[in-house]
Amino acid sequence: MKTIIIIGGSKGIGNAILENSLSNHKVINISRTSPPQEHANLTHITCDVLKDDLPVIEAADALVYCPGSINLKPISRLSLDDFREDFEINVMGAVKAIQQYLPSLKKGSMPSILLFSTVAAKLGMPFHASIATAKSGIEGLVKSLGAELAPTIRINAIAPTVTNTDLASKLLRNEKMIDAMTERHPLKKFLNPIEVASMADFLLSEKSASISGQVFEMDCGIVTFKI
């Protein structure tokens, strides 16, 4: 049974990863709000990763950093503070968590770190300047730390397309928008959180022991195919 630290496991993709992990692993969730689940394998610690000191955890086998943002505006309406806020949430929070828990992970069994990017870091899309900039930082962090932490700790990232979560609700707020989003993807679908959680489970497991420094596009074909 692994000990998995999840930052931001109360909602969305983070909660799907939490739910998917509870039956086989000890999960320590760190977020501002409690997750809806209760389980003998779940420990919740209320904490704002950007403002509070992260709790001390003696040993862990995996760290998953889930907080993110979708701040879609034209560049003329994005303030410098918008860029700073997106960078803080997506990159600096991840760096803070990694620095805090590196000693804990080094005590773990085949330890690994999982971060999150976005398809917008590869596919140029209007109104994504701030989030694409931040998530490109995540991809650079994965590459750099993959080399730096080898062979002790693996680190990878998932770059999902639109996923049916509260964070993406503005993009999927009516049937017309859902149909348009479905049609836009070559596989004629977008993601459900459990699909991302299943990929996370693989990347945190011994099955991916030879994989580090990689960014996995879960894109429903939108980055990869032109059909």
Beta strands, then each sheet from edge to edge (+ up, - down):
strand 1: 3-7
strand 2: 26-31
strand 3: 42-46
strand 4: 62-65
strand 5: 112-116
strand 6: 154-160
strand 7: 215-218
sheet 1: 3+ 2+ 1+ 4+ 5+ 6+ 7+
end
